[in-house]
C-alpha cells in the first residue's frame, strides 16, 4: 500500500477546525492502517504556506500522495464522500 | 451639533489620484472603508482597481494589496505595464503584493461539510502586513461565486472579509460584475450591501459610438457629485475622468483687451477681444473662418504672446500655405516659439481622448491664445451628449487658465442657419461673430457681424468684408438689404431705409448700447 501524505489547513482552534481534525484522524485510523502522514497547518500562524498553495477556504485537505493531487474543502463531516474523494472507495 | 462633534463624525477621504475622481467624489474614496466598483464586462473595473493601488504607490508611497479572483497575476502584471505601472518592480520594492485567489488549474476541489474563507482572510492580512498596505483592491467578486457554490456561506464570508478590511484600517475597492448598464447594481443582488459606497462604471453604446461614464451611486455618510461623468482610458495614464459640473464657475474677469489680429474687427468689438474670453466664429464653408483664426494667431505672435492652434479640418501644409496667402508666416512664428500648430483628424480617436490630449497640450505649451478650427469637425466623432460635454469642458478649462480662445463652427447651409455646435456653445462663449454669404443681385459677397460681446459695447451692423493677399478687410454696413442672418435676402430701396431709420431715433446711438 502506498503511503498517504495528507495536509489539513485550518484557521485557529475553531469548532470547525476541531471537527475537521477529528474526522480526518478517525478516517485515517480506520482506513489507512498507519500508512499515512498527516500534517496540520494553522494558516493564522503560517499564512505564507496558505499563500504558496493558494488556499482560500478552510478547512482544506490536500492529498499530496499518492497522485493525483486532490483538494477537499469543508469539515469532512461525510465520511463516505471523503473516502470517495481520497479515492479509497470506488463509486458504486 | 457642535463643531467638535461634527469633526468627529466627519468621514475623511483618501485621494485616489485617479485624474478627475477627486473632483466628482469631493476628495476621494471614504478613508478606511470599502467601495464597490460595479460594471459590465469591459467597463474598466480591473483598470480602476489597479490604478487605485498604482497611484497610491506613485503619488503617496502607500503600499497596496491586489486580491485577484479572476485573472492570473501574470496577466495583470503584463496588462498593466501598458499603462506604465511596473507592478513587478513594485513587488520587488515591497510596495505591491498579490493575493492570488484565481481558479487554479487541475481538478476542482470537492466540498464536504462546512467551510469558511479564513485562509483567504489570513492571506490578505499577511499581505497587508508585509507591504504595510493602506489600499486593498479585490477583483472581481463575481469570480469567487464560480469557485464556490454555496451562496449563503459566501455572503456571510464576504461580510467577514469587509469587516476585517475595516478593522485593518485600509481603504478598499471591490469590483463586481453587472449584467446590464441600467439595471441591478450587481449580478448576485447583494454585493452593494457589502460595501458602504457604490461606484458604477458604464460602457454604453450610443449612436454606434462607445461612451464610458462613471457614477457615484452612494457614499455612506458623506457627499459626492451626482450623475454620470464621462471618462476615457489613456494608454499611459489609465482612467481619466472628465468632470463637468465639478468645474467651478469662478473665473476671474478682466477688462484687458487684446487684438483679434484685425484692426477693423477690434473696432467692431469695442476695442478688441477680452484677454480671458472665448469667442465663437460661425459661418458657412469658405466664409473666412480659418482666415480669422490665422489673424488671431498672427495678432498674438505680434504682441509676443504664445499661440496654440488645433486644426481638425486642414493639414499642416494647407494651413501654412493659406496663411502665406494672407501675408502670415506661420513657419517663422513656430521657429520663434510663439506658435504651435497641432493637426489631427477628428476620426483618429474618441472625443474624450481629444479633449484630454488638448488639455495636456495646453498645459505643456502654456499658450496665451488657443484656437480650435473647427469644433464642428469634432461633432462627427461624438454623440450629442458627448459633444456638449466636450464643449463645456474645453471652454471652462480655457477660461479657468485665463486664456483667450477662438473657436470656429461651420454652419451646415451656405446661407443663414445655425449649427449644433452653436446651440451647445453659444451660452458658454463670451462673444459670437457671424460670417455670412450675402447675395446681392446675383453676386456673392461676404458679411460679418458681432452678435454678442459680453460686457462690452459693440458694433451692431452687418458689414461687408473682402479677402485679399493682406487678409480680411472690413468695410461699410450693408445698407439696403435685410434678412442676411436668415439667408432670405430682401432688397430694400434706399428711400425706404431712410424712412424706417427715421422712425427709430435711438438708432443714432447704434453701436453704443450693451
Interface residues (C-beta under 8 A of the other chain):
Chain A: X9 X10 X11 X12 X14 X16 X19 X20 X23 X43 X44 X47 X48 X50 X51 X54 X55 X56 X57 X58 X59 X60 X68 X69 X70 X71 X72 X73 X74 X75 X76 X77 X78 X81 X82 X85
Chain B: X99 X100 X101 X104 X106 X107 X109 X110 X111 X112 X113 X114 X115 X116 X117 X118 X119 X120 X121 X122 X123 X125 X126 X127 X144 X147 X148
